[in-house]
């Protein structure tokens, strides 16, 4: 089926780093080595060789002042920028959406698939949180601008022939906000360098950006209450505030290279995952190293962590609930087998994603008008 599409374009919101969305883009690049990439802003120094090997086109956003750093300030212009792209020559267009991407205009015979990492949360389910945390001028401007963007975002969903989402959690929001059915394709997680170990040390681990919604504060407070050691890997705007609250048993390592991160996954007693994520790659990486995951029972973790087998859930997003979960885990710790946990994590390998995406593409091609297929 892939060979039927000679001319392929992948539209990705912005390319200024390598996070979860860019890992999916890498997998799509491997599936479609001939594909051209379109994006709003491109910094070649911040992406992988896999992405750099492709021809990358940018919208006019790239030419605006300090766009590589201030690209989010240009969000209201991105619908216009997308609609200036001429993609009529392509047989297949894949939009990779977390920021604006799916709103491109395609030819009548082009198959357009969207892989949705999340509907734009600052327009939909987290709009009020973003507005409350903004300054007074930004909050005032958000009202008319987000109203316009919300209308465009909903309308542009009709330009897509088939939606896929990275989790059932996100698929529910696609159905809610866009009124579109959606196939769930868990994103690829590179587990090739992960290793499981039976040698565990007496500390818990938190990995992630130190920003509010990741809730590192809950991991810190729960471990402080119990007198447990906690290693925190990651950096962000909340780091100084968290360090002020931390006692001697809380260690901040900042950002670490992958090799160091994998070593901590393999050595910690368990990973603490107190945030609500759309999918959450960190728990999968930890499980691939045999580490149990103690996760808040919301979001993508419900689809990746097996309760009682690869981890435990806590029901309330507060420190007391997490502390209770830690105590329960310590009473049951011997039942968690690192080999079984690691085997479970391999359900989320790049090979599984590749197979699933090809099946999704085949179904959508069959359901779409036959003239969308080259030679059809």
C-alpha positions in Angstrom: 0.0 0.0 0.0 2.8 2.5 0.9 4.4 1.9 -2.5 1.1 3.1 -4.2 1.8 6.7 -2.9 4.8 8.1 -4.8 4.3 11.8 -3.8 4.0 12.2 -0.1 4.0 15.3 2.1 4.1 15.4 5.9 2.9 18.5 7.6 4.3 19.0 11.2 3.5 22.0 13.3 7.0 23.2 14.1 10.5 21.7 14.2 12.5 23.3 17.0 13.4 20.3 19.2 13.0 16.5 19.6 10.1 15.6 21.7 7.3 13.0 21.4 5.7 14.6 18.3 9.1 14.6 16.5 9.7 11.0 17.4 6.4 10.2 15.6 7.6 12.3 12.7 10.8 10.3 12.6 8.8 7.1 12.3 6.8 8.5 9.5 10.0 9.6 7.7 11.2 6.0 7.9 8.0 4.8 6.5 8.0 7.4 3.7 11.7 8.1 2.8 10.6 10.0 -0.2 8.3 12.4 1.7 8.7 16.2 1.8 8.2 17.9 5.1 6.2 21.1 5.6 6.4 23.1 8.9 6.0 26.6 10.2 9.4 27.0 11.8 12.5 24.9 11.2 15.8 24.8 13.2 17.9 22.1 11.6 20.3 22.1 14.6 17.6 21.0 16.9 16.3 17.9 15.0 17.6 14.5 14.2 19.5 13.3 11.1 16.5 11.3 10.1 14.4 14.5 9.7 17.3 16.6 8.2 17.6 14.1 5.4 14.2 15.1 4.1 13.5 18.2 2.1 11.9 20.7 4.5 9.7 23.5 3.4 8.5 26.3 5.8 5.6 28.7 5.8 6.1 32.5 5.9 6.2 32.2 9.7 9.9 31.2 9.4 10.7 34.6 8.0 9.1 36.6 10.8 11.3 38.2 13.5 12.8 35.8 16.0 10.5 33.1 14.8 12.6 30.2 16.0 12.2 31.3 19.6 8.9 33.2 19.5 6.9 31.0 17.1 4.0 30.5 19.5 3.4 34.3 19.5 2.6 33.9 15.8 -0.1 31.3 16.4 -3.0 33.5 15.1 -1.2 33.7 11.7 -0.6 30.0 11.3 -4.0 29.2 9.7 -3.3 31.7 7.0 0.2 30.4 6.6 -1.0 26.8 6.2 -3.5 27.7 3.6 -0.8 29.3 1.4 0.9 26.0 1.0 0.3 24.4 -2.4 0.0 20.6 -1.8 -2.0 19.7 -4.9 0.8 17.6 -6.5 0.8 15.1 -3.6 -1.0 11.7 -3.6 -0.8 11.5 0.2 -0.7 14.2 2.9 -0.1 13.3 6.5 -0.6 16.1 9.1 1.1 15.6 12.4 -0.9 17.9 14.8 -0.4 19.3 18.2 -0.1 22.8 16.9 -1.7 23.9 13.7 -1.0 21.4 10.8 -4.2 19.8 9.6 -5.6 23.0 8.0 -3.7 22.6 4.7 -5.6 22.7 1.5 -5.2 19.5 -0.6 -6.2 18.4 -4.1 -9.5 16.7 -4.7 -7.7 13.3 -5.3 -5.3 13.6 -2.4 -5.7 11.4 0.6 -5.2 13.5 3.8 -4.6 11.7 7.1 -4.1 13.4 10.4 -2.1 11.9 13.3 -3.4 13.9 16.3 -1.0 14.1 19.3 -3.7 16.3 20.9 -6.3 18.9 19.9 -4.8 22.2 20.7 -5.3 22.3 24.5 -5.0 26.1 24.8 -8.1 26.3 22.5 -10.2 23.6 24.1 -10.0 21.7 27.4 -7.2 23.9 29.0 -8.3 27.3 27.6 -9.4 28.6 31.0 -6.2 27.5 32.8 -4.1 29.2 30.1 -6.1 32.4 30.3 -6.0 32.5 34.1 -2.2 32.1 34.1 -1.6 34.8 31.4 -1.0 38.5 32.0 -3.9 40.9 31.8 -3.2 42.1 28.3 -2.6 38.5 26.9 -5.7 37.3 28.7 -7.8 40.1 27.1 -6.4 39.4 23.6 -7.0 35.6 24.0 -10.7 36.0 24.0 -11.2 37.1 20.4 -8.1 35.4 19.0 -8.9 32.0 20.5 -12.5 32.3 19.4 -11.4 32.8 15.8 -8.8 30.0 16.1 -11.4 27.6 17.6 -13.8 28.1 14.7 -11.0 27.5 12.2 -9.7 24.5 14.1 -13.1 22.8 14.0 -13.7 23.7 10.4 -10.3 22.5 9.3 -11.0 19.0 10.8 -13.4 18.6 7.8 -10.4 18.7 5.5 -9.1 15.5 6.9 -10.1 12.1 5.4 -9.1 10.0 8.4 -7.9 10.7 12.0 -5.6 8.7 14.1 -4.7 9.6 17.7 -1.9 8.6 20.0 -4.2 7.3 22.8 -7.8 6.6 23.6 -7.6 9.6 25.8 -6.9 11.9 22.8 -9.3 10.0 20.5 -12.1 10.9 23.0 -11.1 14.6 22.7 -11.0 14.4 18.8 -14.6 13.0 18.9 -15.7 15.6 21.4 -14.1 18.7 19.8 -14.2 17.8 16.1 -17.1 15.2 15.9 -14.8 12.8 14.0 -14.2 9.1 14.5 -10.6 8.3 15.3 -8.3 5.3 15.2 -5.9 4.8 18.1 -2.3 4.3 17.2 0.1 4.5 20.2 3.2 6.4 19.3 6.6 4.6 18.7 9.0 4.5 21.7 12.6 3.5 20.9 13.3 0.8 23.4 16.4 -0.6 21.8 18.8 0.8 24.3 16.7 0.1 27.4 17.6 -2.8 29.7 16.0 -4.4 32.7 17.9 -5.1 35.9 17.1 -6.9 39.1 19.5 -4.7 40.9 17.3 -1.9 42.3 18.5 0.9 44.6 16.5 2.6 47.3 15.2 5.7 45.6 12.2 6.8 43.5 12.5 8.6 40.2 10.7 11.5 38.5 11.4 12.3 34.9 10.0 15.2 33.0 9.9 18.9 32.4 9.6 20.9 35.7 6.4 22.7 34.7 3.1 22.9 36.6 1.1 20.2 34.8 3.7 17.5 35.2 3.1 17.7 39.0 6.7 17.1 40.2 5.6 18.8 43.4 3.4 15.8 44.3 6.3 13.4 43.9 8.5 15.7 46.0 5.9 16.2 48.8 4.9 12.5 48.9 8.5 11.4 49.3 9.2 14.1 51.9 6.2 12.9 53.9 7.5 9.3 53.8 11.2 10.1 54.2 12.0 8.4 50.9 14.8 9.4 48.5 13.7 11.0 45.2 15.8 11.7 42.1 14.4 14.3 39.8 15.6 14.4 36.2 14.5 17.3 34.1 14.5 21.1 34.1 12.0 23.9 33.7 10.4 27.0 35.1 9.4 25.3 38.4 12.8 24.1 39.4 13.8 26.9 41.7 10.5 26.8 43.5 10.8 23.0 43.9 14.3 23.2 45.2 13.3 25.6 47.9 10.8 23.0 49.2 13.2 20.1 48.9 15.0 18.4 51.8 18.2 16.4 51.8 16.6 13.3 50.3 15.5 15.1 47.1 18.2 15.2 44.4 17.9 17.4 41.3 20.0 16.3 38.3 18.6 18.6 35.7 18.6 17.4 32.1 20.6 14.3 31.5 21.8 12.4 28.4 19.8 9.3 27.4 22.5 6.9 28.7 22.2 8.4 32.2 18.4 8.4 32.1 18.3 4.7 31.1 20.7 3.9 34.0 18.3 5.5 36.4 15.3 3.7 34.9 17.1 0.4 35.5 18.2 1.2 39.1 15.3 3.1 40.7 12.7 1.3 42.9 9.9 2.8 40.8 9.0 5.7 38.6 6.5 8.3 40.0 4.2 9.7 37.3 1.8 12.1 39.0 0.8 14.2 35.9 -2.0 13.6 33.4 -0.6 13.1 30.0 -2.1 12.5 26.6 0.1 9.4 26.2 3.3 9.6 28.2 6.5 8.1 26.8 8.4 8.2 30.1 6.4 5.4 31.7 6.9 3.2 28.7 10.7 3.9 28.8 10.8 3.1 32.5 8.8 -0.1 32.1 11.2 -1.2 29.2 13.9 -1.0 31.9 11.9 -3.1 34.3 10.8 -0.3 36.5 7.3 -0.3 38.0 5.3 2.9 37.4 3.2 4.5 40.1 0.8 6.7 38.1 -2.1 9.0 38.5 -5.2 7.1 37.2 -6.0 9.5 34.4 -4.9 10.0 30.8 -2.6 7.9 28.7 -1.1 6.0 31.7 -4.3 4.0 31.9 -3.4 2.6 28.4 0.2 1.9 29.1 0.5 0.7 32.7 -1.0 -2.6 33.8 -2.3 -2.2 37.3 -0.7 -4.8 39.6 1.6 -6.1 36.9 3.7 -3.2 35.6 2.7 -0.7 38.2 0.0 0.8 40.4 -2.4 3.6 40.1 -3.5 6.3 42.6 -6.9 7.8 42.3 -6.5 11.5 43.4 -4.0 14.0 42.1 -2.6 14.9 45.5 0.4 14.0 47.6 -1.5 11.9 50.1 -2.9 9.7 47.4 0.5 9.2 45.9 2.1 8.5 49.3 -0.5 5.9 50.0 0.3 4.3 46.6 4.0 4.3 47.5 3.3 2.5 50.8 1.1 -0.1 49.0 3.8 -0.6 46.4 6.4 -1.2 49.1 4.2 -3.9 50.7 3.8 -5.7 47.3 7.2 -4.8 45.8 8.4 -8.4 45.4 5.5 -9.3 43.1 6.8 -7.0 40.3 9.0 -8.9 37.9 11.3 -6.7 35.8 11.3 -9.1 32.9 7.5 -9.2 32.7 7.3 -5.4 33.0 9.9 -5.0 30.2 8.1 -7.5 27.9 4.9 -5.5 28.3 6.6 -2.3 27.3 7.6 -3.7 23.9 4.0 -3.4 22.8 4.9 0.2 22.1 7.9 -0.4 19.8 8.5 1.4 16.5 7.7 -1.9 14.7 4.2 -2.0 16.2 3.6 1.7 15.2 4.8 1.0 11.6 2.5 -2.0 11.3 -0.5 -0.1 12.8 0.0 2.9 10.6 0.2 0.9 7.4 -3.0 -0.9 8.3 -4.7 2.5 9.1 -3.5 3.8 5.7 -4.9 0.8 3.9 -8.3 1.1 5.6 -8.5 4.8 4.8 -7.5 4.4 1.2 -10.2 1.7 0.7 -12.9 3.9 2.4 -12.0 7.0 0.4 -12.9 7.6 -3.2 -11.1 5.3 -5.6 -9.8 8.3 -7.5 -7.6 9.2 -4.5 -5.4 6.2 -5.3 -2.8 6.8 -8.0 -4.0 5.3 -11.2 -7.5 4.8 -9.7 
